Amino acid sequence: MNYYVAKNGDDYHTGSKESPFLTIQRAADLAVAGDTVIVGEGTYREWVKPANGGTSEDSRIVYEAAENEKVVIKGSEIVKGWAEVAQNVWRVEVDNSLFGAFNPFAVPILGDWMVAPLDTPMHLGEVYLNGKSFYEARALEEVYDPQEIHESPNPTWREKEYVQEPERTVYRWFAQVERDKTVIFANFQGADPNVECVEINVRKCCFFPEVTGLNYITVRGFEMAQAATGWAPPTSEQVGMIGPHWSKNWIIEDNIFHDAKCSAVSLGKEKTTGDNKFTKWRRKPGYQNQMEAVFLAKHIGWSKERIGSHIVRNNVIYDCGQNGIVGHLGCIFSEIYGNEIYNIAVKHEFYGHEIGGIKLHAAIDVQIHHNYIHDCTLGTWLDWQAQGTRVSCNIYDENNRDFMIEVTHGPCLVDNNIFADRFTFDNAAQGTAFVHNLCGGFTNHYNVLDRSTPYHLPHSTEILGTAVVFGSDDRWYQNIFVGRPGEDENYGTADYEDAAISLEEYIDRVREIGNGDVKPYVRVSQPAYINGNVYFNGAKAFARECDRVISEADPKLAVEKTAEGVYLHITIPEEALKLKTLQIDTQTLGMTRLTEARYENPDGSAIRLNHDLLGNERGNKPVVGPLEGLKAGENRVLIWKK
């Protein structure tokens, strides 16, 4: 059955095409397996909470925008009645009945692994002028002096997310929440808020069930914006502007998501397995609470049969404070592809250790491919239990960091990607295979001996054991590394210098230390499997790499954005194309040491890297890097079409 929704409808109508409902929620209350909800053009200011789910792949509930019509779901409301109290500064009183039980201007952005600011936290509220979000002031005085900028003292690479640019013109707001009203002050920089469109956050979500276990739902063709989503660490209920809320087999496709206060798409966990216990109680480290969340999830049925297997494809996601896509536990066996994700966590109003264009924990058998992730503080971050995960054929550009993988044990495969930025990898994991990538920046590579994290039976949520990260057990085959002469950073693979080159050599080194159970393994670097790479412009190679090319030439790596799409520029010397290579497959990559698992597809079949980033077929002697068609000399290749 089809239900229709239109701005000229009425919720007392029948929901037919001739007699449509007014709200999407009215249709969502009625739709059952096999039904389709078709929404007509317009802006719908509501939080859609589906009441039912589908029952199978052939009996879904589908929510879709009417063909060729723009349908927007917003978590905000328009506010008028502003009074000017000083030059550019205006004031409005909002009756708290507008918010109901949830006033985002009264809710601070706090939670586990939130780092700053803590003494004067930001809030979930937001003010928008013609769709553009403002900055929250920490005190009313800052609204009158909007150029005042706060910087994190002595920022590290990870803390640069919290440094604001002093030259930026800043629109600021400040709210005073009282019993019956919320008073908002805002500096509109000369605009008249009673003439322009001014909106404020009111609702937490745009499309998100309140209950768990609603499966087989499709959402396509919408624009969703301006939701007051909260901080979403792996130890909290992870609420997004849209998300399946602990269910399975959702399809989220062909949408535009923007201006989520924290996270846009959540594939994350529910509340009973933990909700910011570290922040609330401080009885245990957050690490311990996260470990408990994994086991508690198993107790409530965390498995492929009940959770995950979502598809998130062909969406545009931008201007969100924490994540484009986030998930812990609930993201298992999912596929994320064809998305453009940008401007994530770049306002720098708040900072914590859970940001990224894509930030996933327990991404078991998740396939992340053919996405364009750019202008983010961190492109993609895989954290804990990334096993069977594949990151393939993605483009990373203009990010503070491109990719991070942390406290996981493999097998994870990172292949045929373009990492164009100065900071390419944070590698605090083991058992990752990096194959046919273009690495335009430096790598941090380190062990983690104070946190033991779970690993699983292959293609399963069943926990096989836990382990610390000894570092290495990585594979680096047929990548291109671009260095920067004179910089004291690791460009290339030279930091694996202490590693053995086979499991047999590794075991011999452990035996040489003598008797002992744990300590010998801490003292010996795991094997590294490195061959067939090209090193440019000062990038340094692993000394025991047999087949390699080292060139001092500058490949002039650049990414060009045009109206047609995105182009890669790179200059390749002829010797790099004559390097001895082979087609990489499951057999070549072997077995990880700790998890004793192979690099294979989610269905257990063998992987063969016989296509490049653009889908071109690779032969038995493929070209290094992600593009098979590279030629000697200058190359300009279209890598992402608009």
Secondary structure as the mmCIF struct_conf table of DSSP 4:
data_model
#
loop_
_struct_conf.conf_type_id
_struct_conf.id
_struct_conf.beg_label_comp_id
_struct_conf.beg_label_asym_id
_struct_conf.beg_label_seq_id
_struct_conf.end_label_comp_id
_struct_conf.end_label_asym_id
_struct_conf.end_label_seq_id
STRN STRN1 ASN A 2 VAL A 5
TURN_TY1_P TURN_TY1_P1 LYS A 7 ASN A 8
TURN_TY1_P TURN_TY1_P2 ASP A 11 TYR A 12
BEND BEND1 HIS A 13 HIS A 13
BEND BEND2 SER A 16 SER A 19
STRN STRN2 PHE A 21 PHE A 21
BEND BEND3 LEU A 22 LEU A 22
HELX_RH_AL_P HELX_RH_AL_P1 ILE A 24 LEU A 30
TURN_TY1_P TURN_TY1_P3 ALA A 33 GLY A 34
STRN STRN3 THR A 36 VAL A 39
BEND BEND4 GLU A 41 GLU A 41
STRN STRN4 GLY A 42 ARG A 45
BEND BEND5 GLU A 46 GLU A 46
STRN STRN5 VAL A 48 VAL A 48
BEND BEND6 THR A 55 THR A 55
STRN STRN6 SER A 56 SER A 56
TURN_TY1_P TURN_TY1_P4 GLU A 57 ASP A 58
STRN STRN7 SER A 59 SER A 59
STRN STRN8 ILE A 61 ALA A 65
HELX_LH_PP_P HELX_LH_PP_P1 ALA A 66 ALA A 66
TURN_TY1_P TURN_TY1_P5 GLU A 67 ASN A 68
STRN STRN9 VAL A 71 LYS A 74
BEND BEND7 GLY A 75 GLY A 75
STRN STRN10 SER A 76 ILE A 78
STRN STRN11 ALA A 83 ALA A 86
TURN_TY1_P TURN_TY1_P6 GLN A 87 ASN A 88
STRN STRN12 VAL A 89 ASP A 95
HELX_RH_3T_P HELX_RH_3T_P1 ASN A 96 LEU A 98
TURN_TY1_P TURN_TY1_P7 PHE A 99 ALA A 101
HELX_RH_3T_P HELX_RH_3T_P2 PRO A 104 ALA A 106
STRN STRN13 PRO A 108 PRO A 108
TURN_TY1_P TURN_TY1_P8 ASP A 112 TRP A 113
STRN STRN14 MET A 114 ALA A 116
BEND BEND8 ASP A 119 THR A 120
STRN STRN15 HIS A 123 HIS A 123
BEND BEND9 LEU A 124 LEU A 124
STRN STRN16 VAL A 127 LEU A 129
TURN_TY1_P TURN_TY1_P9 ASN A 130 GLY A 131
STRN STRN17 LYS A 132 SER A 133
STRN STRN18 TYR A 135 GLU A 136
BEND BEND10 ARG A 138 ALA A 139
HELX_RH_AL_P HELX_RH_AL_P2 LEU A 140 TYR A 144
BEND BEND11 ASP A 145 ASP A 145
TURN_TY1_P TURN_TY1_P10 PRO A 146 GLN A 147
BEND BEND12 PRO A 153 ASN A 154
TURN_TY1_P TURN_TY1_P11 TRP A 157 TRP A 157
HELX_RH_3T_P HELX_RH_3T_P3 ARG A 158 TYR A 162
HELX_LH_PP_P HELX_LH_PP_P2 VAL A 163 GLU A 165
TURN_TY1_P TURN_TY1_P12 PRO A 166 GLU A 167
BEND BEND13 ARG A 168 ARG A 168
STRN STRN19 ARG A 172 VAL A 177
BEND BEND14 ARG A 179 ASP A 180
STRN STRN20 LYS A 181 ASN A 187
TURN_TY1_P TURN_TY1_P13 GLN A 189 GLY A 190
TURN_TY1_P TURN_TY1_P14 PRO A 193 VAL A 195
BEND BEND15 GLU A 196 GLU A 196
STRN STRN21 VAL A 198 ASN A 201
BEND BEND16 LYS A 204 LYS A 204
BEND BEND17 CYS A 206 CYS A 206
STRN STRN22 PHE A 207 PHE A 207
BEND BEND18 GLU A 210 THR A 212
BEND BEND19 TYR A 216 TYR A 216
STRN STRN23 ILE A 217 ARG A 220
BEND BEND20 GLY A 221 GLY A 221
STRN STRN24 GLU A 223 ALA A 227
HELX_LH_PP_P HELX_LH_PP_P3 THR A 229 TRP A 231
TURN_TY1_P TURN_TY1_P15 PRO A 234 THR A 235
BEND BEND21 SER A 236 SER A 236
BEND BEND22 MET A 241 MET A 241
STRN STRN25 ILE A 242 ILE A 242
BEND BEND23 HIS A 245 TRP A 246
STRN STRN26 LYS A 248 LYS A 248
STRN STRN27 ILE A 251 GLU A 253
BEND BEND24 ASP A 254 ASP A 254
STRN STRN28 ILE A 256 ALA A 260
BEND BEND25 LYS A 261 CYS A 262
STRN STRN29 SER A 263 SER A 266
BEND BEND26 LYS A 271 LYS A 271
TURN_TY1_P TURN_TY1_P16 THR A 272 THR A 273
BEND BEND27 ASP A 275 ASN A 276
HELX_RH_AL_P HELX_RH_AL_P3 LYS A 277 TRP A 281
BEND BEND28 ARG A 283 LYS A 284
HELX_RH_AL_P HELX_RH_AL_P4 GLY A 286 HIS A 299
TURN_TY1_P TURN_TY1_P17 ILE A 300 GLY A 301
BEND BEND29 SER A 303 SER A 303
TURN_TY1_P TURN_TY1_P18 LYS A 304 ARG A 306
BEND BEND30 ILE A 307 ILE A 307
STRN STRN30 GLY A 308 GLY A 308
STRN STRN31 ILE A 311 ARG A 313
BEND BEND31 ASN A 314 ASN A 314
STRN STRN32 VAL A 316 CYS A 320
BEND BEND32 GLY A 321 GLN A 322
STRN STRN33 ASN A 323 HIS A 328
BEND BEND33 LEU A 329 LEU A 329
TURN_TY1_P TURN_TY1_P19 GLY A 330 PHE A 333
STRN STRN34 GLU A 335 TYR A 337
BEND BEND34 GLY A 338 GLY A 338
STRN STRN35 GLU A 340 ILE A 344
BEND BEND35 ALA A 345 ALA A 345
BEND BEND36 LYS A 347 LYS A 347
BEND BEND37 GLU A 349 GLU A 349
STRN STRN36 TYR A 351 GLY A 352
BEND BEND38 HIS A 353 HIS A 353
STRN STRN37 GLY A 356 HIS A 361
BEND BEND39 ALA A 362 ALA A 362
TURN_TY1_P TURN_TY1_P20 ILE A 364 ASP A 365
STRN STRN38 GLN A 367 HIS A 369
BEND BEND40 HIS A 370 HIS A 370
STRN STRN39 TYR A 372 HIS A 374
BEND BEND41 ASP A 375 ASP A 375
BEND BEND42 THR A 377 THR A 377
STRN STRN40 LEU A 378 ASP A 383
BEND BEND43 TRP A 384 TRP A 384
BEND BEND44 GLY A 388 GLY A 388
STRN STRN41 THR A 389 SER A 392
BEND BEND45 CYS A 393 CYS A 393
STRN STRN42 ILE A 395 ASP A 397
BEND BEND46 GLU A 398 GLU A 398
BEND BEND47 ASN A 400 ASN A 400
STRN STRN43 ARG A 401 GLU A 406
BEND BEND48 VAL A 407 VAL A 407
BEND BEND49 GLY A 410 GLY A 410
STRN STRN44 CYS A 412 ASP A 415
BEND BEND50 ASN A 416 ASN A 416
STRN STRN45 ILE A 418 PHE A 419
BEND BEND51 ASP A 421 ARG A 422
STRN STRN46 PHE A 423 ALA A 428
STRN STRN47 GLN A 430 GLN A 430
BEND BEND52 GLY A 431 GLY A 431
STRN STRN48 THR A 432 VAL A 435
BEND BEND53 HIS A 436 HIS A 436
STRN STRN49 LEU A 438 CYS A 439
BEND BEND54 GLY A 441 GLY A 441
STRN STRN50 PHE A 442 HIS A 445
STRN STRN51 VAL A 448 HIS A 456
BEND BEND55 LEU A 457 LEU A 457
TURN_TY1_P TURN_TY1_P21 PRO A 458 HIS A 459
BEND BEND56 SER A 460 THR A 461
STRN STRN52 ILE A 463 VAL A 469
BEND BEND57 GLY A 471 GLY A 471
STRN STRN53 SER A 472 SER A 472
STRN STRN54 ARG A 475 TYR A 477
BEND BEND58 GLN A 478 GLN A 478
STRN STRN55 ILE A 480 VAL A 482
TURN_TY1_P TURN_TY1_P22 PRO A 485 GLY A 486
BEND BEND59 ASP A 488 GLU A 489
STRN STRN56 GLY A 492 GLY A 492
BEND BEND60 THR A 493 THR A 493
HELX_RH_3T_P HELX_RH_3T_P4 ALA A 494 TYR A 496
TURN_TY1_P TURN_TY1_P23 GLU A 497 ASP A 498
BEND BEND61 ILE A 501 SER A 502
HELX_RH_AL_P HELX_RH_AL_P5 LEU A 503 ILE A 513
BEND BEND62 ASN A 515 ASN A 515
BEND BEND63 ASP A 517 VAL A 518
HELX_RH_AL_P HELX_RH_AL_P6 LYS A 519 ARG A 523
BEND BEND64 VAL A 524 VAL A 524
HELX_LH_PP_P HELX_LH_PP_P4 SER A 525 PRO A 527
STRN STRN57 TYR A 529 ASN A 531
BEND BEND65 GLY A 532 GLY A 532
STRN STRN58 ASN A 533 PHE A 536
TURN_TY1_P TURN_TY1_P24 ASN A 537 GLY A 538
STRN STRN59 LYS A 540 LYS A 540
TURN_TY1_P TURN_TY1_P25 ALA A 543 ARG A 544
BEND BEND66 CYS A 546 ASP A 547
STRN STRN60 ARG A 548 SER A 551
STRN STRN61 ALA A 558 LYS A 561
BEND BEND67 ALA A 563 GLU A 564
STRN STRN62 GLY A 565 ILE A 572
HELX_RH_AL_P HELX_RH_AL_P7 GLU A 574 LEU A 577
TURN_TY1_P TURN_TY1_P26 LYS A 578 LYS A 578
BEND BEND68 LEU A 579 LEU A 579
STRN STRN63 ASP A 585 ASP A 585
HELX_RH_AL_P HELX_RH_AL_P8 THR A 586 LEU A 589
STRN STRN64 MET A 591 MET A 591
TURN_TY1_P TURN_TY1_P27 ARG A 593 THR A 595
STRN STRN65 ARG A 598 ARG A 598
STRN STRN66 GLU A 600 GLU A 600
TURN_TY1_P TURN_TY1_P28 PRO A 602 ASP A 603
BEND BEND69 GLY A 604 GLY A 604
HELX_LH_PP_P HELX_LH_PP_P5 SER A 605 SER A 605
STRN STRN67 ALA A 606 ALA A 606
HELX_LH_PP_P HELX_LH_PP_P6 ILE A 607 ILE A 607
STRN STRN68 ARG A 608 ARG A 608
STRN STRN69 HIS A 611 HIS A 611
TURN_TY1_P TURN_TY1_P29 LEU A 613 LEU A 614
BEND BEND70 GLY A 615 GLY A 615
HELX_LH_PP_P HELX_LH_PP_P7 ASN A 616 ASN A 616
STRN STRN70 GLU A 617 GLU A 617
HELX_LH_PP_P HELX_LH_PP_P8 ARG A 618 ARG A 618
BEND BEND71 ASN A 620 LYS A 621
HELX_LH_PP_P HELX_LH_PP_P9 PRO A 622 VAL A 623
BEND BEND72 VAL A 624 PRO A 626
TURN_TY1_P TURN_TY1_P30 GLU A 628 GLY A 629
BEND BEND73 ALA A 632 ALA A 632
STRN STRN71 GLY A 633 LYS A 641
#
